[in-house]
Amino acid sequence: MTAVECIGLALTRAGRPALAGLDWRIAPGELQVIAGPTGAGKSALLAVAGLALPLSGGQLRLFGAPVPPPSRAAEPARAALRRRIGRAEARPAFLDHLSLAENVALPLRLAGRGPADRAAQAGELLDWLGLGPRADDPPSALSDGERRRAGLARAVIAGPELILADEPSSDLDREGAAQALEMLAALAAHGAAVAIATGDADLVRLARHHSEARILTLTAGRFESPAA
């Protein structure tokens, strides 16, 4: 079974093609780094795979089944799929009336986990990412790099089967980028399908040291070599 399978995927935004008949798949336990310049379609691909954007053409399958197109009737099924996906966005949004730890733990709260469990898991992740001292702060007090790490923590805290990380190393120094990559590689080793979109050449170089990482290059909405 594949976590994501795209066949002839097309996406048009503002009248211009963002994805052009693209084929792509990723399996559970696989770590893929999708590299490319700004405007190549990396973020668009992850947004479509994460059900944040509707596709314009082609086919999308998640966890072995076709994804129903957006409609009121299909929303419960699409929402159930989203709960199996962790999305670390390029510009993560937070609720400023909640502390950083509470924001990171929101997926656990939505899953019905108790306060003590939520606090323990959020604290462990924040400590691992060097954000432990910020746990009680409002997100508005964080730097861009800290927000990026917090968004990554929130994306993975509930143990999703599919992790889509958009520019996870942006605003991070080399050590922070390496730490983020190590965490994502560990999650892939434990069975998650992990796709990273990046324009960061340093992160791509770091990924090349992971024998299990597959590096793909996206240009103008297409992969430079077959990705399926």
C-alpha positions as CSV (number, residue, x, y, z in Angstrom):
1,M,0.0,0.0,0.0
2,T,1.2,3.5,-0.7
3,A,0.5,6.4,1.6
4,V,0.1,8.8,-1.4
5,E,-0.2,8.0,-5.1
6,C,-0.7,10.8,-7.6
7,I,-1.4,10.0,-11.3
8,G,-1.3,12.8,-13.8
9,L,-1.8,15.3,-11.0
10,A,-2.6,18.8,-12.3
11,L,-3.2,22.0,-10.3
12,T,-3.9,25.5,-11.7
13,R,-3.5,28.5,-9.5
14,A,-4.3,32.1,-10.6
15,G,-4.7,30.8,-14.2
16,R,-1.2,29.3,-14.3
17,P,-0.2,25.6,-13.9
18,A,1.4,24.8,-10.6
19,L,1.5,21.1,-11.2
20,A,1.6,19.7,-14.7
21,G,0.5,16.0,-15.1
22,L,2.7,14.9,-12.2
23,D,3.1,11.3,-11.1
24,W,4.3,10.7,-7.5
25,R,4.0,8.1,-4.8
26,I,5.4,7.6,-1.3
27,A,5.1,4.5,0.8
28,P,4.9,4.0,4.6
29,G,8.4,4.1,6.1
30,E,9.8,6.1,3.3
31,L,11.7,9.5,3.6
32,Q,11.6,11.7,0.5
33,V,13.1,15.1,0.0
34,I,11.5,17.1,-2.8
35,A,13.9,19.8,-3.8
36,G,13.5,22.6,-6.3
37,P,13.5,26.4,-6.7
38,T,10.8,28.8,-5.6
39,G,7.7,28.3,-7.7
40,A,8.6,24.8,-8.7
41,G,5.3,23.4,-7.2
42,K,6.8,21.8,-4.1
43,S,4.4,23.5,-1.6
44,A,1.4,22.9,-4.0
45,L,2.2,19.2,-4.2
46,L,2.2,18.8,-0.4
47,A,-1.0,20.9,-0.1
48,V,-2.8,18.7,-2.5
49,A,-1.6,15.6,-0.9
50,G,-2.6,17.0,2.5
51,L,-6.1,17.8,1.2
52,A,-5.5,21.6,1.7
53,L,-6.0,22.3,-2.0
54,P,-8.3,20.6,-4.5
55,L,-6.6,19.2,-7.5
56,S,-7.5,20.5,-11.0
57,G,-7.0,17.2,-12.8
58,G,-5.6,13.7,-12.4
59,Q,-6.0,11.2,-9.6
60,L,-5.1,11.2,-5.9
61,R,-5.1,8.1,-3.7
62,L,-4.3,8.2,0.0
63,F,-3.6,5.1,2.0
64,G,-4.6,2.9,-0.9
65,A,-8.0,4.4,-1.7
66,P,-9.2,7.1,-4.1
67,V,-9.8,10.5,-2.4
68,P,-13.4,11.7,-3.0
69,P,-13.6,15.2,-4.5
70,P,-14.6,18.0,-2.2
71,S,-18.3,18.2,-1.4
72,R,-20.5,18.4,1.6
73,A,-21.2,14.7,1.5
74,A,-17.6,13.8,1.1
75,E,-16.3,16.0,3.9
76,P,-16.5,13.4,6.7
77,A,-14.4,11.0,4.7
78,R,-11.9,13.8,3.8
79,A,-11.7,14.9,7.4
80,A,-11.0,11.3,8.5
81,L,-8.1,11.2,6.0
82,R,-6.7,14.6,7.3
83,R,-6.6,13.1,10.8
84,R,-4.1,10.6,9.5
85,I,-1.8,13.4,8.1
86,G,0.5,15.7,9.9
87,R,1.2,19.0,8.0
88,A,4.1,21.2,9.0
89,E,3.4,24.4,7.0
90,A,5.9,26.9,5.8
91,R,4.3,29.6,7.8
92,P,2.5,27.9,10.7
93,A,-0.4,29.6,12.4
94,F,-1.0,29.4,16.1
95,L,-3.7,30.5,18.6
96,D,-2.2,33.3,20.7
97,H,-4.6,32.8,23.6
98,L,-3.0,29.4,24.2
99,S,0.5,28.7,25.3
100,L,3.1,27.2,23.0
101,A,2.7,23.8,24.6
102,E,-1.1,24.0,24.4
103,N,-0.8,24.8,20.7
104,V,1.6,21.9,20.0
105,A,-0.8,19.6,21.9
106,L,-3.9,20.6,20.0
107,P,-3.9,17.4,17.7
108,L,-3.9,15.3,20.9
109,R,-6.8,17.3,22.4
110,L,-8.8,16.8,19.2
111,A,-8.0,13.1,19.5
112,G,-9.5,13.0,23.0
113,R,-6.3,12.6,24.9
114,G,-6.3,13.8,28.6
115,P,-4.5,16.9,29.8
116,A,-1.7,15.1,31.6
117,D,-0.9,13.0,28.5
118,R,-1.0,16.1,26.3
119,A,1.3,18.1,28.5
120,A,3.8,15.3,28.9
121,Q,4.0,14.6,25.1
122,A,4.2,18.3,24.2
123,G,6.9,18.9,26.8
124,E,9.0,16.0,25.6
125,L,8.8,17.2,21.9
126,L,9.5,20.8,22.8
127,D,12.5,19.8,24.9
128,W,13.9,17.7,22.1
129,L,13.6,20.6,19.7
130,G,15.2,23.1,22.2
131,L,11.9,24.9,22.9
132,G,11.3,23.6,26.4
133,P,11.9,27.0,28.0
134,R,9.3,28.5,25.7
135,A,6.5,26.0,26.6
136,D,4.4,28.5,28.6
137,D,5.0,31.5,26.3
138,P,2.5,32.7,23.8
139,P,3.4,31.9,20.2
140,S,3.6,35.7,19.4
141,A,6.7,35.8,21.5
142,L,8.6,33.3,19.4
143,S,11.1,34.0,16.6
144,D,10.4,32.7,13.1
145,G,12.8,29.8,13.6
146,E,11.1,28.9,16.9
147,R,7.7,29.0,15.2
148,R,9.0,26.7,12.5
149,R,10.2,24.1,15.0
150,A,6.9,24.4,17.0
151,G,4.9,23.9,13.8
152,L,6.9,20.7,13.1
153,A,6.3,19.5,16.7
154,R,2.5,20.0,16.3
155,A,2.5,18.2,13.0
156,V,4.1,15.0,14.4
157,I,2.8,14.9,18.0
158,A,-0.2,12.6,17.3
159,G,1.9,10.1,15.4
160,P,0.4,10.6,11.9
161,E,0.9,8.0,9.2
162,L,1.8,10.6,6.6
163,I,4.0,13.7,7.4
164,L,4.2,16.6,4.9
165,A,6.9,19.1,5.9
166,D,7.0,22.3,3.9
167,E,10.4,24.1,4.1
168,P,11.1,22.7,7.7
169,S,14.6,24.2,7.7
170,S,13.7,27.7,6.7
171,D,14.8,30.3,9.4
172,L,16.8,27.5,11.2
173,D,20.6,27.4,11.5
174,R,22.5,24.3,10.3
175,E,22.2,22.6,13.7
176,G,18.5,23.2,13.9
177,A,18.0,22.0,10.4
178,A,19.9,18.8,11.1
179,Q,17.9,18.2,14.3
180,A,14.6,18.6,12.3
181,L,15.8,16.2,9.7
182,E,16.9,13.6,12.3
183,M,13.5,13.7,13.9
184,L,11.7,13.3,10.5
185,A,14.1,10.4,9.6
186,A,13.4,8.7,12.9
187,L,9.6,9.0,12.3
188,A,10.1,7.4,8.8
189,A,12.1,4.6,10.4
190,H,9.1,3.9,12.7
191,G,6.8,3.5,9.7
192,A,5.5,7.0,8.8
193,A,5.7,8.2,5.2
194,V,7.6,11.5,5.3
195,A,7.8,14.0,2.5
196,I,9.9,17.1,2.9
197,A,9.7,20.0,0.4
198,T,12.7,22.3,0.4
199,G,14.6,24.9,-1.6
200,D,17.5,24.7,1.0
201,A,20.6,23.2,-0.6
202,D,22.1,22.7,2.9
203,L,19.2,20.5,3.9
204,V,19.5,18.5,0.7
205,R,23.2,17.9,1.4
206,L,22.3,16.8,4.9
207,A,19.7,14.4,3.5
208,R,22.2,12.8,1.2
209,H,24.0,11.4,4.3
210,H,20.8,9.4,5.1
211,S,21.0,6.3,3.1
212,E,17.3,5.8,3.4
213,A,16.4,9.3,2.0
214,R,15.2,9.5,-1.6
215,I,15.9,12.9,-3.1
216,L,13.7,14.2,-6.0
217,T,13.9,17.4,-8.0
218,L,10.8,19.3,-9.0
219,T,10.9,22.0,-11.7
220,A,8.0,23.9,-13.2
221,G,5.4,21.4,-11.8
222,R,7.2,18.3,-13.0
223,F,9.8,15.9,-11.6
224,E,13.1,16.0,-13.5
225,S,13.2,12.2,-13.4
226,P,10.3,9.7,-12.9
227,A,9.1,9.8,-9.3
228,A,6.6,7.0,-9.3
